[in-house]
Amino acid sequence: MPVPVPRQRAIPAAESGQARAASAVGGPLKEEAHRNEAAASNSTASATTLTLLLIEDDPAGWPIVPELLDSSGKPIRVRTARNLTEAERLLTDDVHCILLDLALTAPGRAGGGDDELAVLKHVLELAPRHAVLALTASGDAERGAEAVRVGAQDYLFRDELDGRLLSRAIRYAVERKRSDSAERRLAEGRVRAQENRRLERGLLPTPLLEGSSLRFAARYRPGRSRALLGGDFYDTVRTPDGTVHAMIGDVCGHGPDEAALGVELRIAWRALTLAGLCGDELLGTLQEVLEHERSDEEIFATLCTVDISPDGRSAGLCLAGHPSPLISRPGRPAELLPYDNNGPALGLLRGARWPRLQVRLGPEWSLMLYTDGLIEGRVGTGGERLGQDGMVRMVRRQLAEGLRGEELLRAAVHEVRDLNGGELTDDVAVVLLDRVP
C-alpha cells in the first residue's frame, strides 16, 4: 500500500556524545543534514551494495523496506530477524548496518528488568564493528539520545520514516562508524607506538662509569623503520677494581626477535662482567646464553670486548667474529687494533675459544668500537662497500678536522649514510671511549 509522506525533518544525529532532538527543524539542522548526506554519498559511491539487518518482531509490517536505495540508486539489501537469536545467525561480515527496534525484548528480560536499553547493549556486544541505528517511538527522544550515548550511531522515530530518510540515515551511520573505527584504531596505534618507544628506550644501556676519568659517547641507529632498538647492542661498566669494560655486538638479522636477543646478551654480559668474568670464560658463557635463548640454530652474534686497566694505559681485547676497534693517538694516524687472533662468532662452534690479546694504549687515546653497519654501506651507485679501510680513511680525515666525541660519531654516521645514497638497511652502533690526561 502507498506510504504516507511525513513532514520534512532533519535526521537526528549525535555530535560529541550529545544527541540532537529528533523533532528539531530549521535552517542550520537541515543544512547539516544535507552536508552529512553528501559526505556519505561521496564516500560510499564506489563501495559495494549496502546490506541492512532489520531486527524487528514484525518485519512484515515495514512497507518502506523495499524502497531503500543507496547513493548510486541500487537497492539496499535487507535481511530481517524477528529476535536476537535469528539476528546472530544472519549477522555476517557483509552486513553494513543494523536497524534495531528498541522495543524488542532482550534475552533474559522476559520477566522484566530495569535496563530499557538491554537489547541495544546486547547487539553492540554482538556486533562491535557494525553501524547501529536505534528505532524508538515518536516523542521518545530521551530514550533515543541515551541509545546514542550507549553506542548507537543514530536514532530514528518509527512512525516518521520513509524510504529516502531511512536510506540516508543508513549511509550516514555506516560512514560515521567507519570514521569512528578508523579514529579509534589510530589512537590505539599511537598508544602502542608510545609504549613501544618507552619500552625500547628503557632497554638501551646506561653506562656505569662512576669514578672513571674516561669520557664516553655512543651513537645508535636501528635498521628497522620506526624502531628505537635493533639487533646491535653495546654496554660499558666499571668494576670495583677500577677496570673499565666495554662491549659491542651484533645479532644476525634485523627484526624484533633479534633486538630482544641483543638485549638479553647485553644484560648477561653486564651481570657476568660485574661478577668478575672476562675474556674466554665470559664469551663461552655468553655463547651458552645465546644457544638457550635463540629461536633458530642458524642465529649467531658477533662480539667485541675490551677491558681497560685502571691506569688506562693498556687493555685486553677479545673478538668473536667482530671487526676490530679503531684507535687514534696524538701524533699518529688512526689505525685498527690487531685482529689476527679473532675467534668465531658466538653460536657457530661448540667448544670454541676466544684468545684475549693484550694491547698497549698509551697515555692519551681515543678508542672506537663499532658494528659492521658502519662499514658495509655502499659507496656511490656501484656495488663497492665502504669497508674497514674506507672507514679508517674517513675517521682520519674527520679527526684532522678537529672532530671529537659526540661530534665525531655524528659526522661518521651521517657521512656513511650519505655515501650509501640514503638510509642504511643494517643497524649501526658506535661507542667511543677517550682518555685525556
PyMOL commands that set and color helices and strands:
alter all, ss='L'
color gray80, all
select helices_A, chain A and resi 27-44+59-61+65-67+84-90+118-126+141-150+158-160+163-203+256-274+279-293+372-374+387-400+405-420
alter helices_A, ss='H'
color red, helices_A
select strands_A, chain A and resi 14-15+18-19+51-55+77-81+97-101+131-136+154-157+215-221+232-238+244-251+301-308+314-320+326-329+332-336+357-360+365-370+428-435
alter strands_A, ss='S'
color yellow, strands_A
deselect
rebuild
show_as cartoon
